[in-house]
């Protein structure tokens, strides 16, 4: 029963977000200079009156504004995101095609950041002001201040151009190798640089957060009790401090997960990774608003999904959260 | 105030940040003096590596990279500070209203804030700039629109805490108008954490602007660091200096602002020293 209630609550929340994003999309399109028909006609390269009338009718633009909004919302809720102006294909299908590549990239980067970040942060916090702490803190300060695209370019210069170790762009070699294993290895090789690039910024964030959170927890009374009991320092650090200190990190990670899609857009552009971000970049330059708004909607849904996942993980990690809610 | 300055000056990282920031401000202010004329105009042969005449080399159109780095500081600092100010203004108005009035007003404003936090901020910023047509104003608007929610949440918490304090209740009983209570009684007491968060926002804004310009969404009339890196992408394997120098400028600026912001945080809240606040 509680599970059902939880799911229901999140489904309602997801629907509310979709509705709100849809309405926002609707008004964003109207912010663009000229009415949407003019925008579309301009992009299609034919602005004669018959075409304009046709588009206006097709999109219900000859109806009053609330009616137009209703039509638009209905379309989105029946997963009809419209056609891309340029590719003349359904936007929903194009997004689905590209989704696996983006999930692979963001998933790898995310896992990478979530493992390395808290680990390095915890190491730094165990001996505050030591050489290791300073080194890790300086490193995280730098990566926190570095634009993702720039790291990507520098890594390409180093690992692809100078050393020739890793491929600089794409997801597969020009000639895909035979056999599943060889293909997986080929993709993995292509994945390493972009995933590392995307992960670095978040590693920096998690290092800083874990360190601060651990130092704060370390001053609490129950930690002193654990030490007074004569527990070895590593057990105090892992079982007592880290467990509590990880809670704000999980919360933050959930909030950030959805934002990874935005970072992925830049990284996919730099590494020509064939995902949704790359698609959004192309759409941007072809002024393909339908496609761009589709990306926007999908990535917002991903945020809602990751928020839900975080909520589940938090309930599992901290019984108090469930009890309070 | 003197205690504040002393605490700030005793923090070597914050002092280093302030010096770096002063250097970048110097570059922005003297760009037209050292490099008069349009930084977008060619000055020498294309793709010259760094040497005595062009210490940072030239790009594929023969433009002086050093001149670009100097002039680019203007756009970065302008957009960074203005969008942070606009964002703090939006956040304070929303947060103050939510924190001061309970009930329906608070509920609605909290929902709106949560919604804006759900939107993937960078993609939203891209959409806004693309639809409003790229330019300094649209970039500032876009960054402010995607960054205000954490400020609003902070402002709301502060206002809720202060609202029930005795000096505010005294003002209410004395019949002081609400707007006056908000601006004269509560706001001055809530301003410290808002300043700290706003200063860190400047850094976020500069990073966002550089990504937007890198993608080609910068103001076409002004040179910026992100634009310099983005426009030289086709030749960056042959000419490392085209991406390395503007990139260093971005890192140094953002780093400097983060250091100053954290120094301010430590100096303003000595009891919270070393604690980094992540509000998201």
Interface residues (C-beta under 8 A of the other chain):
Chain A: X17 X20 X21 X24 X28 X29 X31 X32 X33 X141 X142 X144 X145 X146 X147 X148 X149 X150 X153 X154 X156 X157 X161 X205 X208 X209 X212 X215 X216 X248 X252 X255 X256 X258 X259 X261 X262 X263 X265 X266 X269 X270 X280 X281 X284 X285 X287 X289 X292 X293 X295 X296 X299 X300 X302 X303 X304 X307
Chain B: X115 X117 X118 X119 X120 X121 X122 X123 X124 X126 X127 X128 X130 X131 X132 X133 X203 X207 X210 X211 X214 X215 X216 X217 X226 X229 X230 X233 X236 X237 X240 X243 X244 X247 X250 X251 X254 X255 X258 X259 X274 X275 X276 X278 X280
